[in-house]
Amino acid sequence: MKTDLYIIGGFLGSGKTTLLLQLLEKEKQAGRKVAVLMNEIGSLSVDSAMLGEDAAVRDMLNGCICCTIKDEIEVELLTLYKDHRPDVIFVETTGAAHPMEVLDACTSPIIAMQIEVKGIITLVDCARWKERNRLPIAHRKLMEDQARWSDVVALTKTDLVSIQTLDDIKEEIRSLNEKVILQEMVFGKVNGEIAFGGGGQSEGGHHAHHHLHVRTYAYEFTNHVPRAEFTKWVAGLPDSVLRVKGFVKFEDSIERPELFQYAYGVPFFQPQPFKMPSVIVIIGDELETESLQQALECLDGIF
Ligand SMILES: Nc1nc2c(ncn2[C@@H]2O[C@H](COP(=O)(O)OP(=O)(O)OP(=O)(O)O)[C@@H](O)[C@H]2O)c(=O)[nH]1
C-alpha cells in the first residue's frame, strides 16, 4: 500500500502550522502513522518543535523546496518512507513556493511507486487576500497561482473578515479555480468534515486518485519498451498532460534506463550512468488514467 502525501502551502503566516497540528491530531485519532517534511528557510526550525513526538519530522532548512533544494526532496521523502513507513506524509512548504513546482518535486519517479500525492492544499489568509493588490505584483501573482493550482483552498482567519468579504473572496477564488474545494476554518478547525487526510479512500491497484483535479499517475514498466512506439505515444499525448518524467529502458538501449522528460510538448531523453527504477510519472489536469494505463501496458508488452 502506498503512503499518501499532501502538500500544504500558502503565504507566510497563513496558518499552515496551525492546520498541520489539527491534521496530526486527526490522523492520530484515525490510528494512522504520520510523517512531516517541513521546509522553512533559515537555519532553525521553530515550527517543527511544535509538532511533538507523535510524528516523524524532517526539516529542509537551506532553501526553498521548489527551487534550490528540489532534488533533495526525493532523498528526504525516501528516507522518511524507509525509516518510518508512514501512512501519510504532510509536506509543509515555504510561503514562497509555487504549488506545481512542489508537486513536481514530490512526484520523483524514484519514489512514485511508494508515495502517492493525494492533494495540494493551499491556505489563504482572508485578511491578507483582501489586501493583495497592495503587494508587489510578483507576490500577488504567486498568491493567485497558489489558489489556482490547489485541490483544496482552506480559507483561514475567517474570524477577521465580514461574511460579505468572505463571500467575495470565495467568488474570486472560484473564478481562478472552478474545481477547487473551499473550506472555511478558524485556527485550523472546520465546521464540517475536512476534505483531506484522516485515511480517506484508497484506490489500490492502479495508482491514481479521482477526486482532485491535478492528478498524478505512476507506471512501472516490467519490460523493455520499443523506442519508436514510445515516441509515437508521447507525440499523441493530450493537452491535459502537463508533464511526464521518469526512466525508461528501451529495447535498443543498454541495460540502464534513459531519463525521459516531457514538458510543454517537448520531449527530452538522456542515458543514465546508474541503475534506476523503470518508472514514469504523468502529471495533468483531469487525466484519463484508464486509457493512459492501457497505452502504457501496450508499450510494456502486457495486453
Ligand atoms: N485570528 C486568527 N489567527 C490565526 C488563525 N489561524 C492561525 N492564526 C495565527 O496566525 C499566526 C500564523 O500561523 P501559523 O500556523 O504559524 O502560520 P504559517 O503559515 O505556518 O506561518 P509561516 O510558517 O511563518 O509561514 C499564528 O499566530 C496563529 O495563531 C485564525 O484562523 N484566526
The ligand as an ORCA input file, in Angstrom:
! r2SCAN-3c Opt
* xyz 0 1
  N      -7.138     35.246     14.035
  C      -6.677     34.095     13.581
  N      -5.362     33.817     13.680
  C      -4.907     32.627     13.207
  C      -5.771     31.678     12.589
  N      -5.022     30.612     12.177
  C      -3.744     30.885     12.526
  N      -3.675     32.089     13.173
  C      -2.474     32.748     13.721
  O      -1.667     33.195     12.663
  C      -0.273     33.085     13.020
  C       0.481     32.298     11.965
  O       0.029     30.957     11.987
  P       0.960     29.730     11.547
  O       0.152     28.491     11.646
  O       2.262     29.772     12.258
  O       1.200     30.127     10.017
  P       2.261     29.515      8.985
  O       1.620     29.603      7.656
  O       2.715     28.170      9.448
  O       3.417     30.566      9.164
  P       4.890     30.524      8.456
  O       5.467     29.159      8.769
  O       5.611     31.656      9.136
  O       4.665     30.760      7.021
  C      -0.245     32.446     14.397
  O      -0.112     33.446     15.372
  C      -1.604     31.768     14.505
  O      -2.051     31.640     15.843
  C      -7.169     32.006     12.502
  O      -7.980     31.247     11.961
  N      -7.555     33.214     13.004
*
